[in-house]
Structure formats: C-alpha cells, structure tokens
Amino acid sequence: MASPHIESLPAPPPLARGALRVTPLGGLGEIGRNMTVFEHQGKLLIVDCGVLFPEDHQPGIDVILPDFTSIRDRLDDIVAIVLTHGHEDHIGGVPYLLKERADIPVIGSELTLAFISAKLKEHRIRPRTVHVEALDTHTAGPFELEFVAVNHSIPDGLAVAIRTKAGLVLHTGDFKMDQFPLDDRITDLRHFARLGEEGVDLFLTDSTNAEVAGFTTSERELTPAIDHVFATAPRRIIVSSFASHVHRIQQVLDAAHRNGRKVAFVGRSMVRNMGIARDLEYLNIPRGLVVDFGKLESMPDDKVTLICTGSQGEPMAALARMANGDHQIAVGDGDTVLLASSLIPGNENAIYGIINKLTDLGANVVHKGNAKVHVSGHASAGELIYCYNIVKPRNVLPVHGESKHLHANGALAVRTGVPEDRVIIGADGVAVDLVKGRATIAGRVPAGLVYVDGQTVGRATEDTLKERRLLREGGVVTVVALVDPANNTLAEPLEFLTKGLVHDDHTFDGVQAEVEKALEKATPAQTKDLEALEGIVARAVSRFVRRKYRREPVVIAVVIDA
C-alpha cells in the first residue's frame, strides 16, 4: 500500500491535461472535518465540508475547520459543494467556506439541505441549494454526479458517483449496511454493483469501523434495551444525543410514548433540528407527546423525559452544564441519564468525567459501556469486504478515519484482490492524481488545523494553545522590576504576583540574584529597550522556577524605569 512520508512530499505539479486530482483537506487521520476537493479541467468540486470538535489539549477552541489555503485563490473555480449527509463533521464548515464565496451551489438531499440552510440562516447566509435524491443525476461543470442511497445513523444519506473524462470515482460518504433500518431505507448495493460493472477507477470508502470484525448491529436491536430503561427508571429520564441523530431520537420518542412519558427537547440545536425533522416527516411524533420544557416542571418525575445535547462531553452543551450544576435542570437522586451516542475518539476523558459527575449527583448513567443503547453508523469489516467484492475498484483511497482505520481498510481492499500498489493510504493535504486508470500520489498542499475561537477564525495558533496549556497547567507569575538605567541594576527588590502557582514566602528566594546576573549581561542596545529588558527578566525567572521546582508557569515581566 502506498503510504507517503507526509513531511517530505513536495507541492503537487500542475494537473496533467485530462487528469483528475483528489485532495482530502480533512477527515484522513482524524474523525471529523471531512472535506475532499476534486479538480478536473480547471474546475473544483467539493464533497463535504465539516468540522472537528476540539480535544482537551485545545482549550478555548469552539470547532476546528479544514484548511482552505489551497483553494482560497480559486474560489471562482468551485462549481459546487456536495453534502453526503447532515452530520456536523460533514456540514459544519460550510458556513465558513460560503463566507468566502456565498454563491457556491450546495447539493444535497432534503434533510441535509434543511439542516445546513438552518445553520446558514444563523450566519445570515442564504445558500443556492440543489435538491437531489437517490438515483438522481446532476451536472456541475465537468463533473457528472450520480447519487446512491446509503444507510447511516441519520436519514437521507447519499453516496456520490463522480464521472469525469479521467474516470469514474465512487465516494461512499458515511454508510453501513443495516438490513433492518428504522426508516426501511437500505444501502443500495444493486446500484453499487451497476457502478462496479461500469468500472470504478477510484473508490473512496468510509474507514471508521474497518478494525471491527463482522457486520454492524442493526438499529432495531437497540429497542429492547431502550424500552428497559424507560420501563424501570424511577424518576426523570435525561437522554443525551447528537442533535442530528434522528433515528435514535425516534426510538426514544417511541419508548417514551409506550411508557406514558412526555418529552421536551433541551438546547437550541436539538430544538431546531428536531423541528426540521418533524416538519419534513423524517420524525414521527405522536400528538401531544412533545411539550414545552416549562410544562414538565409541574408533572410527576416518572412522567418526564428530557432530550438534550452533550453526548460528547462538549463543555458548553446542556449535559455538561447539568453535570457541573450550572443548568436550570438539576440532576439528582433517582434520575436516569441515557447517553445514546458512541464515543468519538479523543472525547473519552471528557465524557467519562461527565459520567462520574452525574453519578456523584445520584444519577444512574446508562451508556454504551453498560447497556446496548447505541450502535455505530459505520460499516464494519464484513460490510466493507462485501462492497469491495461488488464494486471491484481499480484503485482505493480509504477516507474518514484515524491512521489505524485507514490502514485497516486498505488491508481489507488488498485481501479482496485490489493490488497493493493500487491502495493509497493518504493524509490530509495529500493530492492523488488519477491518470489513465492509475491513481498515484502527486504531492501535498497545506492542510493544517484552522481554529474557530469565538468570533475569530484562524487567528488562534499552536503557540496560542501552548500558552493556554501553560496557563492551565503552571499558572502565571507577574514580576515587577524597578531598574536603574544608569547602571542597569535593580533599584528595589523584585515584586511577584501569582495566579495558579503554589508558593510560599520563600518560593522566590534566590531569584533576585539570577535576574541581576542576567541584567549584567544585557547589551547596550537592550538596556535602552524596556521590552528587551522585560524579556531578560522573564527568561531569568522562568529558568529559576523550572530548575528549582520543575514547573513552567507563564512569566510576565513588567520593567519600570527607576
């Protein structure tokens, strides 16, 4: 399998005449921010544009975007954005791309377009949308698109076949092969087979569950476990799920209805998305089942169900705020909290922390680890092998997964007969060219992490996060130095103000001598520059604290001319 040394790859050359270039800008080596750029005959087609949620070592970051650097000066060449389904890791970055060019057509299924349109409304963007359904075809510049029904953990998922003069590409999006889906909409393997008979030159396949043997469990098999929770819970039931997980919410609504409970949605995104799903009839809500949250406060606890966001431990989501005691819903003894989503890699610590806090509050927390209340939305190894045998692709580029998932998926392709040198294990930014039926690595474009920090996009850097981690882990020390410019010495003893650093009256004993030594070595130019002197003082204090206490607080020096 072709697995490049990423750092050594040069920038790709201009695309050869008649060739197709495929460049993932996100989703390879991570679970999230999925985005792939297809280039042909001078035009660009984008499939998905999602976000990645921050981990614990990225404090203060809201979401992480794909890097648009390589396409920013070619925005006018983009013919369309195709969205495979409505999950945030596939649509969450669209508003940020449309802020750079608002009239790019957005192609997707009914529910997907409804979700992204509602999100764009919050950003005051009115998109140009193109509604497609399974079996539809659509032309976007030199790209002929054909859409295939796939089953996932959200309704209306689509794979997309992309025909160009360079060959036929099939991108599965996120999918699985549930034979008994809640909406009776199965992955259209007959359509996959027809494309395979035509000849798929490049197959982009979902890798998330490539390490999991067999077939993914059917959604319907969760119903008994969810019913058991509703039948046995003595007080309120609080369900946490993705705000787009329509199938799981439907199962919860059905269980609540069977057990005589009323339901309220909590959280803006949950209320918005479930309202859209209900209006489009993707969600079947019995009359009178869902009520406003305020009405539940006067009802007996054993008749109450709350559905909220926060299943991934997001600090500002409703569930985390409940666990921390700063939400209007106070979790207490006898309440049952049902986590109805899987753990996204990287979020484990945050989720387990919330589970522990909820347990300390007296709640019974039911999750995938102790009950059968969630199944994956992604194809396991048996399903992927099945698809490889049907499609018989000439070249394979595994997508959507961490590195171990991509390699596992590539190995499955080889086992089904795809030549090893025709399986490419890529990474974000690695450009793959399809020329005369052969896919090869052409080079690499920038594909770094772009941080959304409040109202700023891309201004927070790794250095910013390093400073935040230091503040969190080591605290901050402010040292005030009164310096006599005549002889470059301290006119008075240093003063220290600290936050987050454990210290006593003797902590800084000896540091004055270190600072004086450093000032003695200052050059004439530095002695005339207060900023340079502050740097000298800060570095001296930092070295002292690190050497003596093995701590690395952020040190801020304030030098005053005596």
C-alpha positions in Angstrom: 0.0 0.0 0.0 1.2 3.5 -0.8 1.7 5.3 2.4 3.7 8.6 1.9 6.2 10.3 4.3 4.0 13.3 4.6 6.5 15.9 5.6 8.8 15.1 2.7 6.2 15.5 0.0 6.6 18.5 -2.3 3.8 20.7 -3.6 1.9 18.9 -6.4 2.7 20.0 -10.0 0.1 21.5 -12.3 -2.5 18.9 -13.1 -1.9 16.9 -16.3 -4.3 17.5 -19.1 -7.4 15.2 -18.8 -6.4 14.0 -15.3 -8.4 14.1 -12.1 -6.9 15.3 -8.8 -8.4 14.2 -5.5 -7.2 16.1 -2.4 -8.7 15.4 1.0 -8.4 18.6 3.2 -9.8 16.8 6.3 -11.0 13.5 7.6 -7.9 11.5 7.0 -6.0 10.8 10.2 -8.9 12.1 12.3 -12.6 11.6 12.9 -14.1 14.9 11.7 -13.7 17.9 9.4 -14.3 15.8 6.3 -13.7 17.6 3.1 -12.4 16.4 -0.3 -11.6 18.5 -3.3 -11.9 17.1 -6.8 -10.1 19.0 -9.6 -10.7 18.4 -13.3 -10.4 20.6 -16.4 -9.7 23.7 -14.3 -12.7 23.3 -12.1 -13.1 22.2 -8.5 -15.9 20.1 -6.9 -16.0 19.8 -3.1 -17.6 16.8 -1.3 -18.5 17.7 2.3 -17.1 20.5 4.4 -17.3 19.5 8.1 -15.8 20.5 11.5 -13.7 18.6 14.1 -14.5 19.1 17.7 -11.6 20.1 20.0 -9.9 17.8 22.4 -8.7 18.6 26.0 -5.3 19.9 24.8 -7.0 22.6 22.7 -8.6 24.8 25.4 -10.9 27.6 24.4 -11.5 26.4 20.8 -15.1 26.0 19.6 -14.5 23.9 16.5 -11.7 23.1 14.0 -12.1 23.7 10.3 -10.4 22.3 7.2 -7.7 24.5 5.8 -8.9 26.4 2.7 -5.5 27.8 1.8 -5.0 25.7 -1.3 -8.3 26.7 -2.8 -8.6 30.3 -1.5 -7.3 31.8 -4.7 -9.5 29.5 -6.8 -12.9 30.1 -5.2 -14.4 31.1 -8.5 -13.4 27.7 -9.9 -15.6 25.8 -7.4 -18.7 24.5 -9.3 -20.5 23.0 -6.3 -20.3 21.6 -2.7 -21.9 18.1 -2.5 -23.0 17.1 1.0 -23.4 13.4 1.7 -25.4 13.8 4.9 -26.3 16.2 7.7 -23.8 15.4 10.4 -21.7 18.3 11.7 -18.4 16.6 10.8 -19.6 16.8 7.2 -21.6 20.1 7.0 -20.3 22.3 9.9 -17.6 24.0 7.9 -19.9 25.1 5.0 -20.8 28.5 6.6 -17.1 29.4 6.8 -16.5 28.5 3.2 -19.6 30.3 1.9 -18.4 33.4 3.8 -15.6 33.5 1.3 -17.9 33.0 -1.7 -21.6 32.9 -0.9 -23.0 31.8 -4.2 -21.4 28.3 -4.4 -24.2 25.8 -5.2 -24.8 23.4 -2.3 -26.1 20.0 -3.4 -27.7 17.5 -1.1 -30.8 15.5 0.0 -33.9 17.1 1.5 -33.0 16.7 5.2 -29.3 17.6 4.7 -30.2 20.8 2.9 -32.8 21.7 5.6 -30.1 21.2 8.3 -27.5 23.3 6.5 -30.0 26.0 5.5 -31.0 26.4 9.1 -27.3 26.7 10.2 -26.6 29.2 7.4 -29.5 31.3 8.5 -27.8 31.9 11.8 -24.8 33.1 9.8 -27.0 35.3 7.7 -26.2 33.4 4.5 -28.9 32.4 2.0 -27.4 29.5 0.1 -28.0 28.4 -3.5 -29.3 24.9 -2.9 -29.8 22.0 -5.3 -32.1 19.2 -4.0 -31.2 15.7 -5.2 -32.4 12.2 -4.3 -31.1 8.7 -4.7 -30.8 7.7 -8.4 -30.8 11.4 -9.5 -28.0 12.7 -11.8 -26.7 16.3 -11.9 -24.0 18.1 -13.9 -21.7 20.5 -12.2 -19.1 21.9 -14.6 -17.1 18.9 -16.0 -18.4 16.6 -13.2 -21.3 14.3 -13.9 -22.8 13.3 -10.5 -25.0 10.3 -9.7 -26.4 9.8 -6.2 -26.8 6.4 -4.4 -28.9 5.8 -1.3 -26.9 4.7 1.7 -27.9 3.8 5.3 -26.3 5.7 8.1 -27.3 7.0 11.6 -29.1 9.9 10.1 -31.8 9.8 7.4 -31.2 10.8 3.7 -27.5 9.8 3.4 -26.1 9.6 -0.1 -23.0 8.2 -1.7 -21.9 10.1 -4.9 -20.5 8.7 -8.1 -18.4 11.3 -10.0 -17.9 10.8 -13.7 -15.2 12.7 -15.5 -13.1 12.1 -18.6 -10.4 10.8 -16.3 -12.6 8.0 -15.0 -15.3 7.1 -12.5 -15.0 7.8 -8.8 -17.3 6.4 -6.1 -17.4 8.2 -2.7 -19.4 6.3 -0.1 -19.7 9.1 2.4 -20.6 7.6 5.8 -22.5 4.4 5.5 -23.3 1.0 6.8 -25.4 -2.0 5.6 -28.2 -2.2 8.2 -30.6 -4.7 6.7 -33.4 -3.6 9.1 -33.1 0.2 9.3 -35.7 2.2 11.2 -36.7 4.1 8.0 -36.6 0.9 5.8 -34.0 2.7 3.5 -31.1 0.3 2.9 -27.8 0.9 1.3 -28.4 0.4 -2.5 -26.0 -2.4 -3.2 -27.5 -3.0 -6.6 -26.6 0.5 -7.5 -23.0 -0.1 -6.2 -22.9 -3.3 -8.4 -24.1 -1.4 -11.5 -21.3 1.1 -11.0 -18.9 -1.7 -10.4 -19.8 -3.3 -13.8 -19.3 0.1 -15.5 -15.8 0.2 -13.9 -15.0 2.2 -10.8 -11.5 3.7 -11.2 -11.2 5.1 -7.7 -13.2 4.1 -4.6 -13.2 6.4 -1.5 -14.6 4.3 1.4 -15.6 5.0 5.0 -12.9 3.6 7.2 -14.2 4.3 10.7 -15.1 0.7 11.6 -12.6 -1.1 9.4 -11.0 -2.7 12.5 -14.3 -4.1 13.7 -15.0 -7.6 12.5 -18.3 -8.8 11.1 -21.3 -6.6 10.5 -22.6 -3.6 12.4 -25.6 -4.3 14.6 -29.0 -3.2 13.4 -30.6 -0.1 14.9 -33.7 -2.1 15.7 -31.8 -4.4 18.1 -31.5 -1.4 20.5 -35.2 -1.1 21.1 -35.4 -3.7 23.9 -32.6 -2.0 25.9 -34.1 1.4 25.4 -37.5 0.1 26.4 -36.0 -1.4 29.5 -34.5 1.9 30.6 -37.9 3.6 30.2 -39.8 0.8 32.0 -37.5 0.7 35.0 -36.4 4.3 35.6 -38.0 5.6 38.8 -37.7 9.3 38.1 -36.8 11.6 35.2 -35.0 10.3 32.1 -32.5 12.6 30.6 -31.3 11.5 27.1 -28.2 13.0 25.5 -27.6 12.5 21.8 -26.3 14.3 18.7 -28.8 17.0 17.6 -28.8 15.3 14.2 -29.3 11.7 15.3 -32.9 11.5 14.1 -33.1 7.7 14.2 -32.0 7.5 17.8 -34.4 10.3 18.8 -37.2 8.4 17.1 -36.5 5.3 19.2 -36.5 7.4 22.4 -39.8 9.1 21.4 -41.4 5.8 20.8 -40.2 4.4 24.1 -41.5 7.4 26.0 -44.8 7.1 24.3 -45.2 3.5 25.1 -44.4 4.2 28.8 -46.6 7.2 29.3 -44.0 9.9 29.5 -44.0 13.4 28.0 -40.9 14.7 26.2 -39.2 18.1 25.9 -36.2 19.0 23.8 -33.5 21.0 25.5 -30.9 23.1 23.7 -31.1 25.3 20.6 -29.6 22.9 18.1 -31.7 20.0 19.4 -35.0 22.0 19.2 -34.1 23.4 15.8 -33.1 20.0 14.2 -35.9 18.0 15.6 -38.4 20.7 14.5 -37.0 20.4 10.9 -37.1 16.6 11.0 -40.7 16.7 12.2 -41.8 19.2 9.6 -40.2 17.1 6.8 -41.8 13.9 8.3 -38.5 12.2 9.0 -39.5 12.2 12.6 -42.9 10.7 13.7 -44.1 12.4 16.9 -47.4 11.2 18.3 -49.8 14.1 19.1 -49.3 15.6 22.5 -46.0 13.7 23.2 -43.6 16.6 22.9 -44.3 19.6 25.1 -42.5 22.8 26.1 -39.9 22.3 28.8 -41.8 24.6 31.2 -44.8 22.3 31.3 -42.7 19.3 32.5 -41.8 21.1 35.7 -45.3 20.6 37.1 -45.5 16.9 36.1 -44.5 13.9 38.2 -40.9 12.9 37.7 -41.7 9.5 36.4 -43.7 11.0 33.5 -40.8 13.2 32.3 -38.2 12.7 29.5 -35.7 15.4 28.5 -33.7 15.1 25.3 -30.6 17.3 25.1 -27.2 17.7 23.5 -23.8 17.0 25.0 -23.1 13.2 24.4 -19.5 14.0 23.5 -18.7 15.9 26.7 -18.8 19.4 25.0 -18.2 21.9 27.8 -21.0 24.3 26.8 -23.6 21.7 25.9 -26.6 21.1 28.2 -25.4 17.8 29.7 -22.0 19.1 30.8 -23.7 22.1 32.4 -26.1 19.8 34.2 -23.1 17.8 35.5 -21.4 21.0 36.7 -24.5 22.3 38.4 -24.9 25.4 36.3 -28.0 24.5 34.3 -31.7 25.1 35.2 -32.1 21.3 35.1 -30.7 20.0 38.4 -29.8 16.3 38.2 -30.5 14.4 41.4 -31.1 11.0 43.1 -33.1 8.6 41.1 -32.7 10.4 37.8 -31.6 8.3 34.8 -29.2 9.7 32.2 -29.1 7.8 28.9 -26.1 8.5 26.7 -27.4 7.5 23.3 -24.2 8.1 21.2 -20.9 6.4 20.7 -17.6 7.9 21.9 -15.7 9.9 19.3 -12.0 9.2 19.7 -10.4 12.0 21.7 -13.5 12.7 23.7 -13.2 9.8 26.1 -11.8 11.7 29.1 -14.4 14.5 28.8 -17.3 12.0 28.6 -16.1 9.8 31.5 -15.6 12.9 33.6 -19.2 13.9 33.0 -20.4 10.3 33.8 -18.6 10.5 37.1 -20.0 13.9 38.0 -23.6 12.7 37.1 -23.1 9.6 39.2 -21.9 11.7 42.2 -25.1 13.7 41.9 -27.1 10.4 42.3 -28.0 9.7 38.7 -28.0 6.3 37.1 -25.9 6.7 33.9 -26.7 4.3 31.1 -24.3 4.3 28.2 -22.8 2.0 25.5 -20.4 0.6 28.0 -23.0 -0.9 30.3 -26.1 -1.4 28.1 -26.9 -1.9 24.5 -28.2 1.6 23.8 -26.1 2.6 20.8 -24.8 1.1 17.6 -22.4 2.6 15.1 -23.4 4.3 11.9 -20.4 3.0 10.0 -19.8 -0.2 8.1 -17.7 -2.9 9.8 -15.1 -5.0 8.1 -17.5 -7.6 6.8 -19.6 -4.9 5.1 -16.5 -3.2 3.6 -15.3 -6.5 2.2 -18.8 -7.1 0.7 -18.6 -3.7 -1.0 -15.1 -4.3 -2.4 -16.3 -7.6 -3.9 -19.3 -5.9 -5.5 -17.5 -2.7 -6.8 -14.2 -4.3 -7.7 -12.4 -0.9 -7.9 -9.2 -0.4 -9.8 -7.8 1.9 -7.1 -8.8 2.6 -3.5 -8.3 5.6 -1.3 -9.7 4.9 2.3 -11.2 8.0 3.9 -12.9 9.1 7.1 -10.8 7.7 10.0 -7.7 7.8 12.0 -4.5 6.4 10.6 -5.1 2.9 12.0 -8.6 2.9 10.5 -7.2 3.9 7.0 -4.6 1.2 7.1 -7.1 -1.5 8.3 -9.4 -0.5 5.4 -6.6 -0.6 2.9 -5.7 -4.1 4.1 -9.3 -5.3 3.5 -9.1 -3.9 0.0 -5.9 -5.9 -0.7 -7.5 -9.1 0.8 -10.3 -8.8 -1.8 -7.9 -8.6 -4.7 -7.1 -5.0 -5.2 -3.3 -4.8 -6.0 -1.4 -3.5 -3.1 0.2 -0.7 -5.1 -3.3 0.4 -6.1 -4.3 1.1 -2.5 -3.3 4.6 -1.3 -3.1 5.4 2.4 -3.3 9.2 2.3 -3.4 12.0 4.8 -4.9 15.5 4.9 -3.5 17.5 2.1 -2.1 14.6 0.1 -3.1 15.1 -3.6 -3.8 11.9 -5.5 -3.9 12.0 -9.3 -6.0 9.7 -11.5 -4.4 9.3 -14.9 -5.3 6.6 -17.4 -6.9 4.4 -14.8 -4.0 4.6 -12.3 -4.1 6.6 -9.0 -0.7 7.9 -7.7 0.4 10.4 -5.1 1.2 13.8 -6.7 2.3 15.9 -3.7 0.9 17.7 -0.7 -0.9 21.0 -0.1 -1.4 22.8 3.2 -4.0 21.1 5.4 -3.4 22.4 8.9 -5.9 22.8 11.7 -7.9 26.1 11.5 -9.2 27.0 14.9 -12.5 28.8 15.4 -12.1 30.8 18.7 -15.2 32.8 19.5 -15.7 35.2 16.6 -12.2 34.7 15.2 -11.3 32.2 12.6 -7.7 31.0 12.0 -6.1 33.6 14.3 -5.6 31.1 17.2 -2.4 29.1 16.6 -0.5 26.3 18.1 1.5 28.9 20.1 -1.8 30.3 21.4 -2.8 26.9 22.6 0.6 26.2 24.1 0.2 29.5 26.1 -3.2 28.4 27.3 -2.0 25.0 28.3 0.8 26.6 30.3 -1.7 28.9 32.0 -3.8 25.9 32.8 -1.0 23.7 34.0 1.5 26.0 35.5 -0.3 29.2 36.3 1.0 32.7 35.8 3.7 34.7 37.6 3.9 38.5 37.1 7.3 40.0 38.2 7.7 43.7 38.7 11.3 45.0 38.3 12.4 48.6 39.1 15.6 49.0 37.0 18.1 51.9 37.4 19.0 52.8 33.8 22.3 54.4 34.9 23.9 51.1 35.9 21.3 48.6 34.7 20.7 47.2 38.2 17.6 46.6 40.3 16.7 49.7 42.3 14.4 47.7 44.6 13.7 44.1 45.4 11.5 42.3 42.8 7.8 42.0 43.5 5.8 38.9 42.5 2.1 38.4 41.8 1.0 34.8 41.1 -2.2 33.0 39.9 -2.4 29.2 39.9 1.2 28.7 41.2 1.5 27.0 44.6 4.0 29.1 46.6 5.0 30.5 50.0 7.1 33.4 51.3 10.3 31.6 50.3 9.4 30.4 46.8 11.3 33.1 45.1 14.3 33.2 47.4 17.4 33.4 45.2 15.7 34.6 42.0 16.8 38.2 42.5 20.4 37.2 42.1 19.6 35.3 38.9 17.9 38.4 37.4 20.8 40.6 38.4 23.2 38.3 36.6 21.0 38.4 33.5 20.8 42.2 33.5 24.6 42.4 33.8 24.9 40.5 30.5 22.5 42.8 28.7 23.9 44.6 25.7 23.8 48.4 25.4 21.0 48.2 22.9 18.9 46.0 25.3 19.4 48.4 28.2 17.7 51.2 26.2 14.7 48.9 25.3 12.2 48.2 28.1 10.6 45.4 26.1 14.0 43.7 25.7 14.7 44.1 29.4 11.3 42.6 30.2 12.3 39.6 28.1 15.6 39.2 30.0 13.8 39.3 33.4 11.1 36.9 32.3 13.5 34.4 31.0 15.6 34.5 34.2 12.6 33.9 36.4 11.3 31.1 34.1 14.7 29.3 34.3 14.8 29.7 38.1 11.3 28.2 38.6 11.8 25.4 36.1 15.2 24.4 37.5 14.2 24.6 41.2 10.6 23.5 41.1 10.2 21.7 37.8 7.2 24.0 37.0 6.6 26.1 33.9 4.3 28.9 34.6 3.7 31.8 32.2 6.0 34.6 33.4 5.1 38.2 32.6 7.7 40.8 33.4 7.0 44.5 33.9 10.1 46.6 33.9 9.8 50.2 35.3 12.5 52.8 34.6 13.7 53.9 38.0 
